[in-house]
Amino acid sequence: MHYRNGREAKNGDKIVRVEGGEIVAFGMLQDATPGNDYCNGSIVHEGGHATYACMCDCLHVDDVAAVLAEKGLDKRPKGV
């Protein structure tokens, strides 16, 4: 199982699901089965609500944080 950027997916990962350039879901990957990069497993949100996880539409939250850091958006602007 791999996310959109090729990173190996593992149950328990914190992930985001992206559709049309927007983050549409955030939570923990559960019940995903190895060997399938498409509709596989669930994203469990805080409070226990779940939605589907399509690996090819998801990114690990650490990879999203790295993109923000590359763009200088990981730090709050001074004076704010």
C-alpha distance (Angstrom), angle and dihedral (degrees) to the residues before:
residue distance angle dihedral
M1 . . .
H2 3.77 . .
Y3 3.79 136.7 .
R4 3.80 123.9 -125.1
N5 3.82 92.0 -84.9
G6 3.84 94.3 49.0
R7 3.81 97.8 -101.7
E8 3.80 113.0 143.1
A9 3.81 112.1 -102.4
K10 3.80 120.7 -136.3
N11 3.78 131.7 -178.1
G12 3.81 108.3 -103.3
D13 3.83 94.4 37.8
K14 3.81 118.0 134.0
I15 3.80 104.8 -123.1
V16 3.80 145.1 170.8
R17 3.81 126.7 -143.4
V18 3.80 115.3 -140.5
E19 3.81 125.3 -157.8
G20 3.79 123.3 173.7
G21 3.81 91.5 -11.0
E22 3.83 93.4 -54.5
I23 3.80 129.7 107.3
V24 3.81 104.5 -119.7
A25 3.81 100.8 169.7
F26 3.80 138.4 23.3
G27 3.78 129.4 -175.9
M28 3.78 146.1 85.1
L29 3.80 123.6 -40.0
Q30 3.80 112.9 -121.3
D31 3.80 137.7 170.6
A32 3.81 95.2 13.3
T33 3.81 116.0 154.4
P34 3.83 121.8 -142.9
G35 3.80 117.1 -110.7
N36 3.80 98.4 41.5
D37 3.82 125.1 92.0
Y38 3.80 95.8 177.7
C39 3.82 132.0 62.6
N40 3.76 96.9 -8.8
G41 3.79 127.4 140.8
S42 3.77 132.7 -18.1
I43 3.77 139.6 -77.8
V44 3.79 106.0 -134.3
H45 3.79 113.5 -154.8
E46 3.78 127.6 -154.8
G47 3.78 107.4 -75.1
G48 3.82 93.1 35.4
H49 3.83 100.7 -83.8
A50 3.81 111.2 142.0
T51 3.80 136.0 -159.0
Y52 3.81 131.4 -179.4
A53 3.80 122.2 -80.0
C54 3.80 118.2 -144.2
M55 3.83 102.3 -171.9
C56 3.82 93.0 -150.4
D57 3.83 88.2 59.0
C58 3.82 96.0 46.2
L59 3.80 137.2 83.8
H60 3.79 130.7 -167.5
V61 3.80 109.9 -108.7
D62 3.85 90.9 -123.5
D63 3.82 89.2 60.3
V64 3.81 91.0 50.7
A65 3.82 89.1 50.7
A66 3.83 89.8 51.3
V67 3.82 91.3 54.0
L68 3.81 90.1 50.2
A69 3.82 90.4 50.5
E70 3.83 91.2 49.6
K71 3.81 88.6 56.1
G72 3.81 93.1 45.1
L73 3.80 91.7 -113.4
D74 3.79 96.1 119.9
K75 3.80 93.3 86.8
R76 3.75 130.6 62.6
P77 3.84 114.3 -113.5
K78 3.81 115.1 -102.0
G79 3.78 115.9 -100.0
V80 3.78 94.4 24.6
